[in-house]
Amino acid sequence: MIENKILLTECPDDKGLVAKITNICYKHQLNITHNSEFVDNSSKRFFMRTELQGIFNDEILSTELDLALPTGAKHSIITRQKKRIVILVTKEAHCLGDILMKNYYGGLDVEIAAVIGNHDTLRSLVDRFDIPFHYVCHENLTRDQHDHLLAEQIDIYRPDLIVLAKYMRVLNPKFVERYPNRVINIHHSFLPAFIGAKPYQQAYERGVKIIGATAHFINNELDQGPIIMQDVINVDHTYDAYAMMRAGRDVEKSVLTRALDLALNDRIFVYENKTIVL
């Protein structure tokens, strides 16, 4: 049966890597429908994303790639299919609403398995899209206790990715380690500026002329995970902190859905604490 798959390759840079990989694909009579590659000259690291079509024998293909590529190479063969996500929310609706609407009319190719909130505020919005909503209250619980309950609820749905759509709680290290490079957060400023709480107030007090948003994978350092997507808009002295926040919401939802789309299409390599997007 003819299938569509994606081959992701990461390895130390070497001569002839593109030819080696594409020749193996040709040997397997696989059609290359799209190919992108990048070499990070500072680390001497090679990255390549190859879209393939044909009849696959993943085990033999993987073995031949192992033999052809340099020591320390990593590769994965991914079947192109709709991914599942779980969305975590608190009270703000704009990022969640944008994902729900884009998924509804086909702007995002994703299965939203569930939405989980530490407040019940957004249940009525989610119900309109016939998607399960779960309220996992954080009151009277330690952070570790709440995150354990949260992870148990998430794991019921076995998502490929977890999206923090303005989820306003810091997740504990055990939670982060449970889902490495699978949790995408939207931060309401242009990182690394204005880390932590009240970034728009910080921006206003600093008199900035641009504000932005950053989508990144989370790690155990607050707002320091590998950056996937960023964007900015212009502001001026007439904007107070509230006006900046209102303008920033449009950037936040756009950046988050664009970053999510990249992840859904397997376009992101995470290397050290940065990303390569192909």
C-alpha positions as CSV (number, residue, x, y, z in Angstrom):
1,M,0.0,0.0,0.0
2,I,1.3,3.4,-0.9
3,E,1.9,5.6,2.1
4,N,3.1,9.1,2.8
5,K,5.8,9.4,5.5
6,I,8.4,11.9,6.7
7,L,12.1,11.0,7.3
8,L,13.8,13.2,9.9
9,T,17.6,13.0,10.0
10,E,20.0,14.6,12.4
11,C,23.7,13.8,12.6
12,P,27.3,15.3,12.6
13,D,27.9,17.0,9.3
14,D,29.8,15.1,6.7
15,K,30.4,15.1,2.9
16,G,27.7,13.6,0.7
17,L,25.0,13.2,3.3
18,V,22.2,14.4,1.1
19,A,23.3,12.0,-1.7
20,K,23.6,9.1,0.8
21,I,20.1,9.6,2.2
22,T,18.4,10.2,-1.2
23,N,20.1,7.3,-2.8
24,I,18.8,5.0,-0.1
25,C,15.3,6.4,-0.7
26,Y,15.7,5.8,-4.4
27,K,16.9,2.2,-3.8
28,H,13.6,1.7,-1.9
29,Q,11.7,3.2,-4.9
30,L,10.4,6.0,-2.7
31,N,9.4,9.2,-4.3
32,I,10.7,12.4,-2.6
33,T,8.0,15.0,-2.7
34,H,9.8,17.6,-0.7
35,N,13.2,18.0,0.9
36,S,14.8,20.6,3.2
37,E,18.2,20.5,4.8
38,F,20.3,22.7,7.1
39,V,23.9,22.7,8.5
40,D,24.6,24.5,11.8
41,N,28.1,25.6,11.1
42,S,28.8,26.4,14.8
43,S,28.0,22.9,16.0
44,K,28.8,21.1,12.7
45,R,25.4,19.4,12.9
46,F,23.3,18.4,9.9
47,F,19.5,18.4,9.8
48,M,17.2,17.1,7.0
49,R,13.5,16.7,6.6
50,T,12.3,14.5,3.7
51,E,8.7,13.9,2.6
52,L,8.4,10.5,1.0
53,Q,5.7,8.5,-0.9
54,G,5.7,4.9,-1.7
55,I,5.7,1.4,-0.3
56,F,7.7,1.3,2.9
57,N,9.7,-1.3,4.8
58,D,10.6,0.8,7.8
59,E,12.9,-1.7,9.4
60,I,15.1,-2.3,6.4
61,L,15.1,1.4,5.5
62,S,16.2,2.3,9.1
63,T,19.0,-0.3,9.1
64,E,20.4,1.0,5.8
65,L,20.4,4.6,7.1
66,D,22.2,3.5,10.3
67,L,24.9,1.9,8.1
68,A,25.3,5.0,5.9
69,L,25.2,7.8,8.4
70,P,28.0,9.0,10.7
71,T,28.3,7.8,14.3
72,G,25.9,9.7,16.5
73,A,23.2,10.0,13.9
74,K,19.5,10.0,14.8
75,H,16.6,9.5,12.4
76,S,12.9,8.8,12.6
77,I,10.4,7.6,10.0
78,I,7.0,9.2,10.7
79,T,3.7,8.3,9.2
80,R,1.8,11.3,8.1
81,Q,-1.5,11.3,10.0
82,K,-3.6,13.6,12.1
83,K,-2.0,14.2,15.5
84,R,-3.9,14.3,18.9
85,I,-3.5,17.2,21.3
86,V,-4.7,18.1,24.8
87,I,-5.0,21.8,25.5
88,L,-4.5,23.3,29.0
89,V,-6.2,26.5,29.9
90,T,-6.9,28.9,32.8
91,K,-9.4,31.7,32.2
92,E,-8.3,33.6,29.0
93,A,-10.2,32.5,25.9
94,H,-8.4,34.1,22.9
95,C,-5.7,31.4,22.2
96,L,-8.0,28.5,22.9
97,G,-10.8,30.0,20.8
98,D,-8.4,30.5,17.9
99,I,-7.3,26.9,17.9
100,L,-10.9,25.7,18.2
101,M,-12.1,27.8,15.3
102,K,-9.1,27.0,13.0
103,N,-9.6,23.3,13.7
104,Y,-13.3,23.6,13.1
105,Y,-12.9,25.1,9.6
106,G,-9.8,23.1,8.6
107,G,-7.1,25.7,9.2
108,L,-5.4,23.2,11.5
109,D,-5.2,19.5,10.8
110,V,-5.5,18.2,14.3
111,E,-7.6,16.1,16.7
112,I,-8.4,18.0,19.8
113,A,-8.8,15.2,22.3
114,A,-9.7,17.3,25.3
115,V,-9.3,20.6,27.0
116,I,-8.3,20.7,30.7
117,G,-8.6,23.8,32.9
118,N,-7.6,24.6,36.4
119,H,-10.7,26.8,36.4
120,D,-14.1,26.0,35.0
121,T,-14.4,29.3,33.2
122,L,-14.0,28.1,29.6
123,R,-16.2,25.0,29.8
124,S,-19.1,26.6,28.0
125,L,-16.8,27.6,25.1
126,V,-15.4,24.1,24.7
127,D,-18.8,22.5,24.9
128,R,-19.9,24.4,21.8
129,F,-17.3,22.4,19.8
130,D,-18.4,19.0,21.3
131,I,-15.0,18.5,22.9
132,P,-14.5,17.0,26.4
133,F,-13.6,19.5,29.1
134,H,-12.1,18.5,32.4
135,Y,-11.8,20.7,35.4
136,V,-8.8,19.8,37.6
137,C,-9.0,22.2,40.5
138,H,-5.7,23.4,42.0
139,E,-7.1,24.8,45.2
140,N,-5.9,23.2,48.5
141,L,-3.4,21.1,46.6
142,T,0.4,21.4,46.4
143,R,1.8,22.0,43.0
144,D,3.1,18.4,42.8
145,Q,-0.3,17.0,43.8
146,H,-2.1,19.1,41.2
147,D,0.4,18.3,38.4
148,H,0.1,14.6,39.2
149,L,-3.7,14.8,38.8
150,L,-3.3,16.8,35.6
151,A,-0.9,14.3,34.1
152,E,-3.2,11.4,35.0
153,Q,-6.1,13.2,33.1
154,I,-3.8,14.0,30.1
155,D,-2.6,10.4,29.8
156,I,-6.1,9.0,29.4
157,Y,-6.0,10.7,25.9
158,R,-2.5,9.7,24.9
159,P,-1.8,13.0,23.1
160,D,1.1,13.6,20.7
161,L,1.4,17.2,22.0
162,I,0.2,19.3,24.9
163,V,-0.7,22.9,24.3
164,L,-0.6,25.6,27.0
165,A,-3.2,28.1,25.7
166,K,-2.6,30.7,28.3
167,Y,-2.3,28.2,31.1
168,M,-1.1,30.4,33.9
169,R,0.6,27.9,36.2
170,V,4.3,26.9,36.3
171,L,4.5,23.1,35.9
172,N,6.8,21.0,38.1
173,P,9.9,19.2,36.9
174,K,8.4,15.8,37.0
175,F,5.6,16.9,34.7
176,V,8.1,18.5,32.3
177,E,10.2,15.3,32.2
178,R,7.2,13.2,31.5
179,Y,6.6,15.0,28.2
180,P,10.0,16.0,26.8
181,N,9.7,18.5,23.9
182,R,5.9,17.8,23.7
183,V,4.5,20.8,25.6
184,I,4.1,24.0,23.7
185,N,3.6,27.2,25.6
186,I,2.7,30.7,24.5
187,H,4.5,33.5,26.3
188,H,3.0,36.9,26.2
189,S,6.2,38.8,25.3
190,F,9.2,38.6,23.0
191,L,11.6,36.4,24.9
192,P,14.1,36.7,26.4
193,A,12.7,40.1,27.4
194,F,10.1,40.5,30.2
195,I,10.2,37.0,31.6
196,G,7.7,36.0,34.2
197,A,4.6,37.7,35.4
198,K,3.0,40.9,34.1
199,P,5.1,41.3,30.9
200,Y,2.9,44.0,29.5
201,Q,3.3,46.1,32.6
202,Q,7.0,45.6,32.4
203,A,7.0,46.6,28.7
204,Y,4.9,49.7,29.5
205,E,7.2,50.8,32.2
206,R,10.2,50.3,29.9
207,G,8.6,52.4,27.1
208,V,9.0,49.7,24.4
209,K,8.1,50.4,20.8
210,I,7.3,46.8,19.9
211,I,5.5,44.1,21.7
212,G,5.4,40.4,20.8
213,A,4.8,36.8,21.7
214,T,6.9,33.7,21.8
215,A,5.9,30.1,21.4
216,H,8.3,27.6,22.9
217,F,8.7,24.1,24.3
218,I,8.8,24.2,28.0
219,N,11.7,23.1,30.2
220,N,12.5,23.4,33.9
221,E,13.7,27.0,33.6
222,L,10.9,29.6,33.5
223,D,10.2,30.8,29.9
224,Q,13.7,29.5,28.8
225,G,12.7,26.5,26.6
226,P,13.6,26.1,22.9
227,I,11.9,28.9,20.9
228,I,9.7,27.7,18.0
229,M,8.0,30.9,16.7
230,Q,8.0,34.7,17.5
231,D,6.4,37.8,16.1
232,V,6.0,41.4,17.0
233,I,3.8,44.5,16.4
234,N,4.5,48.2,16.7
235,V,3.2,50.2,19.6
236,D,3.9,53.8,20.8
237,H,3.7,56.1,23.8
238,T,-0.1,56.3,23.6
239,Y,-0.4,52.6,24.7
240,D,-0.8,52.0,28.4
241,A,-0.3,48.4,29.8
242,Y,-3.9,47.4,29.2
243,A,-3.8,48.6,25.5
244,M,-0.6,46.7,25.0
245,M,-2.2,43.6,26.5
246,R,-5.3,43.9,24.2
247,A,-3.0,44.4,21.1
248,G,-0.8,41.5,22.2
249,R,-3.6,39.0,22.3
250,D,-3.8,39.0,18.5
251,V,-0.1,38.3,18.3
252,E,-0.3,35.6,21.0
253,K,-3.0,33.5,19.2
254,S,-1.3,33.9,15.8
255,V,2.1,32.8,17.1
256,L,0.7,29.8,19.0
257,T,-1.3,28.4,16.1
258,R,1.6,28.9,13.7
259,A,4.0,27.1,16.1
260,L,1.4,24.3,16.6
261,D,1.1,23.9,12.9
262,L,4.9,23.4,12.6
263,A,4.8,20.7,15.3
264,L,1.8,19.0,13.7
265,N,3.7,18.7,10.5
266,D,7.0,17.5,12.0
267,R,9.0,20.5,11.0
268,I,10.8,21.1,14.2
269,F,14.2,19.7,15.3
270,V,15.1,20.4,18.9
271,Y,18.9,20.6,19.4
272,E,20.4,21.7,22.7
273,N,18.2,24.7,23.7
274,K,17.1,25.9,20.3
275,T,15.1,24.7,17.4
276,I,15.7,24.1,13.7
277,V,12.5,24.6,11.7
278,L,12.5,23.0,8.2
